[in-house]
Amino acid sequence: MISLKQIHYALAVEKFLHFKNAAEYCAVSQSALSTAINELEKQLGVTIFERDNKKVLVTPLGKDILQQARKIKLDVDELYLLSQMHKQPLSMPMSIGVIPTIAPYLLPKVLPGVRRLYPQSQLKIVEEKSSVLVDMVRQGDLDTAILALPFPHEGLIAFEFWQEDFYWVTHKDDKLADREEIRSDEMALSHLLLLKDGHCLKEHALAACHLPGNQNDTGLSGTSLTTLVQMVAGQLGTTVVPEMALDSLLANSNELRAVHLNEPGPHRTLAFLIRPNYVGTANIESLIACFREQLSN
């Protein structure tokens, strides 16, 4: 009979396409994992993985089998979680994905409150880009993910919990640095520094400033807001950052000024994404209540 252990091992091999790495991920020996995979293929009478000394490939039929195996694993995970619903909220381990333009600014504000209200909580945080996190939630590798909307998330349910505007960050010597508000048509858009492609904050900033998606005339970009702000401090241009990040990014700099972007908002919405059949909705609601309380203080 096919076991859940075999399914778990097979999905790990699919994820890493490497038996040794899959074995380390599953905390078993490579020989034990290989034996379980071989037995699974023997029971099914099909080859799921083609392997040699250099690579591992998933066969066409193997892809269909693993897709069904993933559904089985999700159903079992949901069944186990359902059995724990009578316990206190957040008393079971929970995996949460967070995008890089939210994680370093949101988590320090909210996690102390979570620990205080739910000392038994066991949160595993995974930081990745939005597209990766959406796939991980869909596949069951994460319980939920915190993203900034709008962002495509077909097939998932969004629980919005916070909205915020953007601020234009410039050097103190800029002639507009002392303004309290600024419209996008007043900014020197040719000097606007943006994140690299693949970061949803770039798209949100462009949308808030009413700019096309190919706007990046400076030829300069960064992989993090911290990098962009450092470039602004070096007078290489200006940038746009979310309100939540201002304290962290500008706290130790006397060279920078932040001016509210006076364009229709909110400029982005933060939300938890879950699968439609996820049974831990009560945990999400508990986190939302806690997050809102901490962010409002």
C-alpha positions as CSV (number, residue, x, y, z in Angstrom):
1,M,0.0,0.0,0.0
2,I,1.2,3.5,-0.8
3,S,2.2,5.4,2.3
4,L,2.1,9.1,3.1
5,K,5.9,8.9,3.7
6,Q,6.4,7.8,0.1
7,I,4.3,10.7,-1.1
8,H,6.3,13.1,1.0
9,Y,9.6,11.8,-0.3
10,A,8.4,11.8,-3.9
11,L,7.2,15.4,-3.7
12,A,10.6,16.4,-2.1
13,V,12.5,14.8,-5.0
14,E,10.2,16.7,-7.4
15,K,11.0,19.9,-5.6
16,F,14.8,19.6,-5.6
17,L,15.3,17.2,-8.6
18,H,18.1,15.9,-6.5
19,F,17.9,12.8,-4.2
20,K,20.6,13.9,-1.8
21,N,19.0,17.3,-1.2
22,A,15.6,15.7,-1.0
23,A,16.8,13.3,1.7
24,E,18.4,16.2,3.7
25,Y,15.1,18.1,3.4
26,C,13.2,15.0,4.7
27,A,15.8,14.4,7.4
28,V,16.4,10.8,6.2
29,S,19.3,9.0,4.6
30,Q,19.6,9.0,0.9
31,S,19.4,5.3,0.7
32,A,16.1,5.3,2.8
33,L,14.6,7.8,0.5
34,S,15.7,6.0,-2.7
35,T,14.3,2.7,-1.4
36,A,11.0,4.4,-0.6
37,I,10.8,5.9,-4.1
38,N,11.8,2.7,-5.8
39,E,9.1,0.8,-3.8
40,L,6.5,3.5,-4.8
41,E,7.3,3.1,-8.5
42,K,7.1,-0.7,-8.1
43,Q,3.7,-0.5,-6.5
44,L,2.4,1.8,-9.2
45,G,4.1,0.0,-12.0
46,V,5.4,3.2,-13.5
47,T,8.6,5.2,-13.6
48,I,8.1,8.6,-11.9
49,F,11.7,9.8,-12.0
50,E,14.4,9.3,-14.6
51,R,17.7,9.6,-12.9
52,D,21.4,9.1,-13.6
53,N,24.6,10.4,-11.9
54,K,24.1,13.9,-13.2
55,K,20.4,14.8,-13.1
56,V,16.8,13.8,-12.1
57,L,13.9,14.3,-14.5
58,V,10.2,13.8,-13.9
59,T,8.5,11.6,-16.5
60,P,5.3,12.9,-18.2
61,L,3.2,10.3,-16.4
62,G,5.2,11.0,-13.2
63,K,4.0,14.7,-13.4
64,D,0.4,13.5,-13.4
65,I,1.0,11.2,-10.5
66,L,2.8,13.8,-8.5
67,Q,0.0,16.3,-9.1
68,Q,-2.4,13.9,-7.6
69,A,0.0,13.1,-4.8
70,R,0.2,16.8,-3.9
71,K,-3.6,16.9,-3.7
72,I,-3.5,13.9,-1.3
73,K,-0.9,15.5,0.9
74,L,-2.9,18.7,1.0
75,D,-6.1,16.8,2.0
76,V,-4.2,15.0,4.7
77,D,-2.6,18.2,6.0
78,E,-6.1,19.9,6.1
79,L,-7.5,16.8,7.9
80,Y,-4.8,17.0,10.5
81,L,-5.3,20.8,10.9
82,L,-9.1,20.3,11.2
83,S,-8.5,17.9,14.1
84,Q,-6.6,20.6,15.9
85,M,-9.2,23.3,15.6
86,H,-10.6,22.7,19.1
87,K,-7.2,23.9,20.5
88,Q,-6.3,27.5,21.2
89,P,-5.7,29.7,18.1
90,L,-2.1,29.5,16.8
91,S,-1.3,26.6,19.0
92,M,-0.1,24.5,16.0
93,P,2.9,25.3,13.8
94,M,2.1,27.7,10.9
95,S,4.1,28.6,7.9
96,I,3.8,32.2,6.5
97,G,5.4,33.6,3.4
98,V,6.2,37.3,3.3
99,I,7.6,39.4,0.5
100,P,10.9,41.3,1.0
101,T,9.3,44.8,0.8
102,I,7.0,43.9,3.7
103,A,8.9,41.5,6.0
104,P,11.6,43.7,7.5
105,Y,9.1,46.5,8.2
106,L,6.0,44.6,9.2
107,L,7.3,41.7,11.3
108,P,9.2,43.8,13.9
109,K,6.0,45.8,14.5
110,V,3.6,42.8,14.9
111,L,5.5,39.7,16.1
112,P,6.1,41.0,19.6
113,G,2.3,41.3,19.9
114,V,1.8,37.9,18.5
115,R,4.2,36.4,21.0
116,R,2.5,38.3,23.9
117,L,-1.0,37.2,23.0
118,Y,-0.2,33.7,21.7
119,P,3.0,32.6,23.6
120,Q,2.4,29.0,22.3
121,S,2.5,30.1,18.6
122,Q,5.1,28.5,16.3
123,L,5.4,30.7,13.2
124,K,7.8,29.7,10.4
125,I,8.6,32.7,8.2
126,V,9.6,32.3,4.6
127,E,10.8,35.4,2.6
128,E,10.3,35.3,-1.2
129,K,9.0,37.2,-4.1
130,S,5.2,37.4,-4.6
131,S,5.1,35.0,-7.6
132,V,7.0,32.4,-5.7
133,L,4.9,32.7,-2.5
134,V,1.6,32.4,-4.5
135,D,2.8,29.1,-6.0
136,M,3.9,27.9,-2.6
137,V,0.5,28.6,-1.1
138,R,-1.2,26.9,-4.0
139,Q,1.0,23.8,-3.7
140,G,0.6,23.6,0.0
141,D,4.2,24.4,0.8
142,L,2.9,27.3,2.9
143,D,-0.2,27.8,5.0
144,T,-0.5,31.4,4.0
145,A,1.4,34.3,2.5
146,I,1.4,38.1,3.1
147,L,1.4,40.0,-0.1
148,A,0.8,43.6,-1.3
149,L,-2.2,43.9,-3.6
150,P,-3.0,44.3,-6.4
151,F,-1.2,41.1,-7.5
152,P,-2.5,38.1,-9.5
153,H,-3.7,35.4,-7.1
154,E,-6.3,33.4,-9.0
155,G,-7.6,30.4,-7.1
156,L,-6.6,31.9,-3.7
157,I,-8.7,33.9,-1.2
158,A,-7.4,37.3,0.1
159,F,-8.0,38.6,3.6
160,E,-7.0,42.3,3.5
161,F,-5.8,43.7,6.8
162,W,-3.9,47.0,6.1
163,Q,-3.7,49.8,3.6
164,E,-1.0,52.5,3.2
165,D,0.2,55.2,0.9
166,F,3.6,55.8,-0.6
167,Y,6.1,58.6,0.2
168,W,8.6,60.2,-2.1
169,V,12.1,60.1,-0.6
170,T,14.7,62.6,-1.7
171,H,17.9,64.3,-0.5
172,K,17.5,67.2,1.9
173,D,19.1,69.5,-0.7
174,D,16.3,68.9,-3.2
175,K,14.3,72.1,-3.8
176,L,11.1,70.1,-3.1
177,A,12.4,68.4,0.1
178,D,10.5,70.6,2.5
179,R,7.1,70.0,0.9
180,E,4.5,68.0,2.9
181,E,2.8,66.7,-0.3
182,I,3.9,66.2,-3.8
183,R,2.1,65.1,-7.0
184,S,3.7,62.7,-9.4
185,D,3.8,65.3,-12.1
186,E,5.9,67.5,-9.9
187,M,8.6,64.9,-9.3
188,A,11.7,64.5,-11.5
189,L,10.6,61.2,-12.8
190,S,13.7,60.8,-15.0
191,H,15.6,60.4,-11.7
192,L,13.2,58.0,-10.0
193,L,15.0,54.9,-8.7
194,L,13.0,51.6,-8.8
195,L,13.4,48.1,-7.6
196,K,14.3,45.5,-10.2
197,D,11.7,43.7,-12.3
198,G,9.9,41.0,-10.3
199,H,9.2,43.1,-7.2
200,C,5.6,44.0,-7.0
201,L,6.4,47.2,-5.2
202,K,7.9,48.5,-8.5
203,E,4.6,47.9,-10.3
204,H,2.7,49.5,-7.4
205,A,5.0,52.6,-7.4
206,L,4.6,53.0,-11.1
207,A,0.9,52.7,-10.9
208,A,0.7,55.3,-8.1
209,C,2.8,57.7,-10.1
210,H,0.7,57.0,-13.3
211,L,3.8,55.8,-15.2
212,P,4.2,53.0,-17.8
213,G,5.7,49.7,-16.8
214,N,9.0,50.4,-18.7
215,Q,9.8,53.6,-16.7
216,N,13.4,53.5,-15.5
217,D,15.2,56.2,-17.3
218,T,18.1,56.4,-14.8
219,G,19.2,52.9,-15.7
220,L,19.7,52.4,-11.9
221,S,17.7,49.9,-9.8
222,G,18.1,47.9,-6.6
223,T,17.1,44.6,-5.1
224,S,15.9,46.2,-1.8
225,L,14.5,49.4,-0.5
226,T,17.6,49.8,1.7
227,T,19.7,49.9,-1.5
228,L,17.5,52.5,-3.1
229,V,17.5,54.7,-0.1
230,Q,21.3,54.6,0.1
231,M,21.5,55.7,-3.5
232,V,19.1,58.6,-2.7
233,A,21.5,59.5,0.1
234,G,24.3,59.6,-2.5
235,Q,22.2,61.9,-4.6
236,L,21.8,59.5,-7.4
237,G,18.1,60.1,-7.7
238,T,14.9,59.8,-5.7
239,T,12.6,56.9,-4.9
240,V,9.2,55.9,-3.6
241,V,8.7,53.8,-0.4
242,P,5.6,52.6,1.5
243,E,4.7,54.4,4.7
244,M,5.4,51.3,6.9
245,A,9.1,51.4,5.9
246,L,9.8,55.0,6.6
247,D,10.9,54.7,10.3
248,S,13.3,51.9,9.5
249,L,14.8,53.4,6.3
250,L,15.2,57.0,7.4
251,A,15.7,56.7,11.2
252,N,19.5,57.0,11.0
253,S,19.8,59.5,8.2
254,N,19.8,63.3,8.4
255,E,20.3,63.6,4.6
256,L,16.9,62.3,3.5
257,R,13.4,63.7,3.5
258,A,10.1,61.9,2.9
259,V,7.1,63.7,1.2
260,H,3.7,62.2,1.0
261,L,2.7,61.2,-2.5
262,N,-0.5,63.1,-3.2
263,E,-2.1,60.7,-5.6
264,P,-5.4,58.7,-5.1
265,G,-4.8,55.9,-2.6
266,P,-4.4,53.7,-0.8
267,H,-1.3,52.9,-2.9
268,R,-1.1,49.3,-1.7
269,T,-3.1,46.9,0.4
270,L,-1.6,44.1,2.5
271,A,-3.4,40.8,2.7
272,F,-3.1,37.2,3.7
273,L,-3.6,34.7,0.9
274,I,-5.0,31.2,1.6
275,R,-6.3,28.3,-0.4
276,P,-10.1,28.1,-0.6
277,N,-10.3,24.8,1.4
278,Y,-7.8,25.9,4.0
279,V,-9.3,25.1,7.4
280,G,-7.1,27.4,9.5
281,T,-9.1,30.5,8.8
282,A,-9.6,31.1,12.5
283,N,-5.8,31.4,12.8
284,I,-5.7,34.0,10.0
285,E,-8.5,36.0,11.7
286,S,-6.5,35.9,15.0
287,L,-3.4,37.2,13.2
288,I,-5.3,39.9,11.5
289,A,-6.8,41.2,14.7
290,C,-3.4,41.2,16.3
291,F,-1.7,42.9,13.3
292,R,-4.2,45.7,13.2
293,E,-3.9,46.4,16.9
294,Q,-0.1,46.6,16.6
295,L,-0.1,48.7,13.4
296,S,-2.6,51.1,14.8
297,N,-0.5,51.9,17.9
